[in-house]
């Protein structure tokens, strides 16, 4: 399985995300979850981070501004999270960052189409227009037939397809995606990875968070976080 982006990486553009000497103690155990971690997510690339589940969850929470790091810095498109107010961080999560959880993380009381439309509505778009755009987004991930379903009626595969459709909306250019294969058979997992790749090809960037080293061949670059620090990574696979 190898779907690397053949287009040249645009090094001159502002990075989508830049982590510099990030320290995060996590649950206050003897060894921190992150210690001195530094890496960059570039425009138009998929970067695989190979780490334990707690480390990957911590990275998502920190990059999306849900948690505070103890030291170091994180920038999203040149904006320092440490200098943002809670309201500004909420705007960042809505407008700049999309998250794809293994279960989809959808709102249970809304239909699939309404879940996607909600992203547009939060940006000020009228409900009916938002629903229309949601239909287009579902068509792009080959899921038009489930627009009127509720999340509990969907399997993991369709929930993740909806999550990807939702993650790339509202101007979001950075997608934080957990490894889809953790709960899917290999064939369907690869289809999810292909959908993530299509988001990158449209101009986005994807941070693919996984415990499996085999996914390194799917991404444009990969790094491994071991014993709280980046042990191997930041190597271009050109």
C-alpha positions as CSV (number, residue, x, y, z in Angstrom):
1,X,0.0,0.0,0.0
2,X,1.6,3.2,-1.1
3,X,-0.3,6.3,-2.2
4,X,2.4,9.0,-1.6
5,X,1.8,12.4,-3.1
6,X,3.9,12.8,-6.3
7,X,3.7,16.6,-6.3
8,X,6.6,18.6,-4.8
9,X,6.2,19.8,-1.2
10,X,5.7,23.5,-1.0
11,X,8.4,24.4,1.5
12,X,8.0,28.2,1.0
13,X,4.4,28.3,2.3
14,X,3.6,28.9,5.9
15,X,3.4,25.5,7.7
16,X,0.0,24.2,8.6
17,X,1.3,23.2,12.0
18,X,4.6,23.7,13.7
19,X,5.5,22.1,17.0
20,X,8.6,23.3,18.8
21,X,10.1,21.6,21.9
22,X,6.7,20.6,23.1
23,X,6.5,19.3,26.7
24,X,3.3,17.7,28.0
25,X,3.3,15.7,31.3
26,X,-0.1,14.0,30.6
27,X,-1.3,12.2,33.6
28,X,1.6,13.3,35.8
29,X,3.2,9.8,35.6
30,X,6.9,9.4,36.0
31,X,7.5,9.8,32.3
32,X,5.8,12.6,30.4
33,X,3.8,11.9,27.2
34,X,5.8,14.4,25.2
35,X,9.2,15.9,25.9
36,X,11.0,18.2,23.5
37,X,8.9,17.1,20.5
38,X,9.5,19.2,17.4
39,X,8.0,18.6,13.9
40,X,6.2,20.5,11.1
41,X,3.2,19.6,9.0
42,X,3.7,21.2,5.6
43,X,1.0,22.4,3.1
44,X,-0.1,19.6,0.8
45,X,1.3,16.6,2.6
46,X,0.3,13.7,4.7
47,X,2.6,13.2,7.7
48,X,2.3,9.9,9.7
49,X,3.0,10.0,13.4
50,X,3.8,6.6,14.8
51,X,3.2,6.6,18.5
52,X,1.2,5.1,21.3
53,X,-2.5,5.8,21.6
54,X,-2.1,8.2,24.6
55,X,0.6,10.2,22.8
56,X,-1.5,10.5,19.6
57,X,-4.6,11.6,21.6
58,X,-2.4,14.2,23.5
59,X,-1.2,15.5,20.1
60,X,-4.7,16.0,18.8
61,X,-5.9,17.7,22.0
62,X,-2.8,20.0,22.0
63,X,-2.9,20.9,18.2
64,X,-6.6,21.6,18.3
65,X,-6.2,23.8,21.3
66,X,-8.3,21.7,23.7
67,X,-5.3,21.2,26.1
68,X,-2.4,23.4,27.2
69,X,1.2,22.3,26.9
70,X,3.6,22.9,29.8
71,X,6.4,24.3,27.7
72,X,7.3,24.8,24.0
73,X,5.0,26.2,21.4
74,X,2.5,25.2,18.7
75,X,1.6,27.3,15.7
76,X,-1.3,26.7,13.3
77,X,-0.7,28.6,10.1
78,X,1.6,31.0,11.8
79,X,-0.7,31.6,14.8
80,X,0.7,30.7,18.2
81,X,-1.9,28.8,20.2
82,X,-0.4,30.0,23.5
83,X,-1.4,33.6,22.6
84,X,-5.0,32.7,21.8
85,X,-8.0,33.2,24.0
86,X,-10.5,30.3,24.5
87,X,-12.8,31.9,22.0
88,X,-10.0,32.2,19.4
89,X,-9.1,28.5,19.9
90,X,-12.8,27.6,19.4
91,X,-12.7,29.5,16.1
92,X,-9.5,27.7,15.2
93,X,-11.1,24.3,15.7
94,X,-14.1,25.3,13.7
95,X,-12.4,27.0,10.8
96,X,-8.8,25.6,10.5
97,X,-8.7,22.1,11.9
98,X,-10.7,19.0,11.2
99,X,-10.6,15.9,13.4
100,X,-11.4,12.4,12.2
101,X,-12.0,10.1,15.2
102,X,-12.2,6.3,14.8
103,X,-15.9,6.4,15.7
104,X,-16.6,9.5,13.6
105,X,-17.5,11.6,16.8
106,X,-20.8,12.6,15.3
107,X,-23.7,14.4,17.1
108,X,-26.2,11.6,17.9
109,X,-29.4,13.7,17.7
110,X,-28.6,15.0,14.1
111,X,-28.8,13.2,10.8
112,X,-25.6,12.7,8.8
113,X,-26.5,15.6,6.5
114,X,-27.3,17.8,9.5
115,X,-24.0,16.9,11.2
116,X,-22.1,18.1,8.1
117,X,-24.4,21.1,7.6
118,X,-23.7,22.2,11.2
119,X,-20.1,23.1,10.2
120,X,-21.4,25.5,7.6
121,X,-24.1,27.0,9.9
122,X,-21.5,27.8,12.5
123,X,-19.7,29.9,9.8
124,X,-22.9,31.8,9.2
125,X,-24.5,30.0,6.3
126,X,-28.3,29.6,6.2
127,X,-29.6,26.1,7.1
128,X,-31.0,25.1,3.7
129,X,-27.9,26.2,1.9
130,X,-25.8,24.4,4.4
131,X,-27.8,21.2,3.8
132,X,-27.3,21.6,0.1
133,X,-23.6,21.9,0.6
134,X,-23.6,18.9,2.9
135,X,-25.2,16.8,0.1
136,X,-22.2,17.7,-2.2
137,X,-19.8,16.8,0.6
138,X,-21.4,13.4,1.0
139,X,-21.3,12.8,-2.7
140,X,-17.6,13.5,-2.7
141,X,-17.0,10.6,-0.3
142,X,-19.5,8.4,-2.0
143,X,-22.0,8.4,0.8
144,X,-25.0,10.3,-0.6
145,X,-27.4,7.5,0.3
146,X,-26.9,7.9,4.1
147,X,-27.6,11.6,4.4
148,X,-30.9,11.0,6.3
149,X,-29.5,8.3,8.6
150,X,-28.6,8.9,12.2
151,X,-25.1,8.1,13.6
152,X,-26.3,5.1,15.6
153,X,-27.6,3.6,12.3
154,X,-24.1,3.6,10.7
155,X,-21.2,1.2,10.9
156,X,-17.7,2.4,11.7
157,X,-16.8,2.6,8.0
158,X,-19.6,5.0,7.1
159,X,-19.1,7.0,10.3
160,X,-15.5,7.6,9.3
161,X,-16.5,8.6,5.7
162,X,-18.9,11.2,7.2
163,X,-16.2,12.4,9.6
164,X,-13.8,13.0,6.6
165,X,-16.5,14.8,4.7
166,X,-17.1,17.1,7.7
167,X,-13.4,17.6,8.5
168,X,-12.5,19.2,5.2
169,X,-15.3,21.8,5.4
170,X,-15.5,25.4,6.6
171,X,-12.0,26.3,5.3
172,X,-10.2,23.7,7.4
173,X,-6.8,22.9,5.8
174,X,-5.4,20.6,8.5
175,X,-7.0,17.3,9.2
176,X,-6.0,15.3,12.3
177,X,-6.9,11.7,11.6
178,X,-6.6,8.7,13.8
179,X,-5.7,5.4,12.1
180,X,-8.9,4.1,10.6
181,X,-7.7,0.5,10.4
182,X,-8.0,0.0,14.2
183,X,-11.7,-0.9,13.8
184,X,-12.0,-1.7,10.2
185,X,-11.2,-4.6,7.9
186,X,-8.1,-3.8,5.7
187,X,-10.0,-3.2,2.5
188,X,-12.3,-0.6,4.0
189,X,-9.5,0.9,6.0
190,X,-7.6,1.5,2.8
191,X,-10.6,3.2,1.3
192,X,-10.7,5.6,4.2
193,X,-7.0,6.3,3.7
194,X,-7.6,7.0,0.1
195,X,-10.3,9.5,1.0
196,X,-7.9,11.3,3.4
197,X,-5.4,11.4,0.5
198,X,-7.9,13.1,-1.7
199,X,-8.3,15.8,0.9
200,X,-4.6,16.4,0.7
201,X,-4.7,16.5,-3.1
202,X,-7.3,19.2,-2.8
203,X,-4.9,21.5,-1.0
204,X,-5.2,20.3,2.6
205,X,-2.7,18.6,4.9
206,X,-3.2,15.5,7.0
207,X,-1.6,14.4,10.3
208,X,-2.2,10.6,10.3
209,X,-1.9,9.3,13.9
210,X,-1.2,5.6,14.2
211,X,0.5,2.9,16.2
212,X,1.4,0.9,13.0
213,X,4.7,1.5,11.3
214,X,3.3,0.0,8.1
215,X,1.4,3.2,7.5
216,X,4.7,5.1,7.0
217,X,4.7,4.0,3.3
218,X,1.3,5.5,2.7
219,X,2.3,9.0,3.9
220,X,4.6,11.5,2.3
221,X,6.7,11.5,5.5
222,X,6.7,9.8,8.8
223,X,8.1,10.2,12.3
224,X,8.2,8.0,15.3
225,X,7.7,9.2,18.9
226,X,9.2,6.9,21.3
227,X,9.9,7.5,25.0
228,X,8.2,10.9,24.8
229,X,10.5,12.3,22.1
230,X,10.8,12.1,18.4
231,X,13.2,9.2,17.9
232,X,13.1,8.9,14.1
233,X,11.5,11.3,11.7
234,X,11.4,14.5,9.8
235,X,12.9,12.7,6.9
236,X,11.6,13.5,3.4
237,X,10.6,10.4,1.5
238,X,11.5,11.9,-1.9
